[in-house]
Amino acid sequence: MDIKDCPKFIVSDRDGIYGEWLGTFLKDCYDITLYRTPPGMPNCNAFIERWNRSVREELLDHRIVFGERDLRSLLKEYVEYFNQNRPHQSLDQDSPCKKHGKIDFDRSKIRRERLVDGLIVDYSIAA
């Protein structure tokens, strides 16, 4: 990931695993500002908690050891998959970047594709 691809800020909860060092490290090394959610307000960070859970369950819980470069590459590919192809319950099983009408599954051929170095299998309608 290039420095130009880095976010300008990151929102985190007040979990002790982050400590004070994280904000200093992000600011000094990457010019990223760390914002913390208010104490005792877990719903302030619900969207990122769901994202973290998805990444952990779908990408990291496979007990495979990744190098930093591999992990960055896989995470970049996962972000693309998450936004382009992954069904989201809140979007009626559609993806954020795809908005299409109803599909006649009886007449369509289903295409199977392995993504994120084979960790995820995606099914889509063949063109």
N, C-alpha and C positions, 0 to 999 in steps of 0.2 A: 504494500500500500504506500503510495507516495504521500508526502506531507500535504500536498494540495487536496488529497482525498480525505484527510482527517476532519472530523467534525470540529466546530468552534466551541461546543460545550457538551458536557455529559451530565446527565441527571442520575444520581444514585441515592439509595436509601442510607440510613445511618448505621448500617451494620458495622460492627467493630472490626471485621476483616479488612475494611478499607483503610482505617486509621487516617491520621493526618498526612502521612507521607504520600498518599495517592494524589491528592490535590496539588501538592508541591511538585511531584514528579511530572504530572500531566502539563502543568503550567510551564515548568522549566524546559522540559524536553520537547513538547509538542505544541505549546501555546494553546492548550485546551483548558477552558475554565470548568471546574467541577462544581455543580450545584447539588445540594443535598435537600431531600424532601423534609418537611417538618416532622418533628418527633411525634410518634404515636398516630401517624396518618398513613397507613399502609396503602390505601387506595389512591394516593397521589402518584404512585409509581406503577399502577396496575398494568399498563401497556408494556412497559419495558420488562416487568416481571414475567409476563406471558411470553415475550420474545426470548428472554433468557431461558425459560423452561423449554421452549421449542428447540432452541439451539442445543441445549443440554441433552434432551431426549432424542432428537433426530440426528444429531451430528456427533456429540461427544460421548454418549453413553455406550459406545461400541467397544470400549476398552482397547482401543488402538492408540498407540503412542505416535503423536505427530511432532515433527520438527516445527519450528516457528514459521518458516517459509511455507511448508505444506499447510499448516493450519490457516495462515492468512489466505492462501489460494483457495482452500476448501470453504472458508468462511465467505469469501467474495462470491464464490459460485453458489453457496447456500443462500446468500442475500438475493441473488438474481432469481433463484428457484422460488424463494419465499414470496417475492413480489410478482413474478411472472406466471408461475404454474401452480403453486400450492393452494389447495382449496381452503377457504376461510369460512368458518361457520357463520360469522357475523355478516358475510357477504353472500349468504345462501349458497355456500360451497363454490363460490367463484373466487378468482384471484384478484388482487388489487389492480393489476395492469390489464386484465382481460375482462371485458364486459361483452358477453355474447348472449344470444337468445337460447331458447330451448333446443336441445339436440335430440334427434331421433336415433337412439342407440341401437334400435333394431336394424337399421339400414347402414350404420356406420361401422367402419373397421377401427379397432382400438390398437393404438401404437404403444408399445412398452419401451421406456427409455431409462437407463441407469444414469443417475446424476450424482454429483458430489462424490466422485471417485467410487461409485457403486454403493454408497451407503443409503441412498434413497432411490426408490423405483417410482417413476412417474408414468401415469397412463393418460393418454390424450387421444382425441379423434384424429385419425390419419387423414391427410388432405387428399 
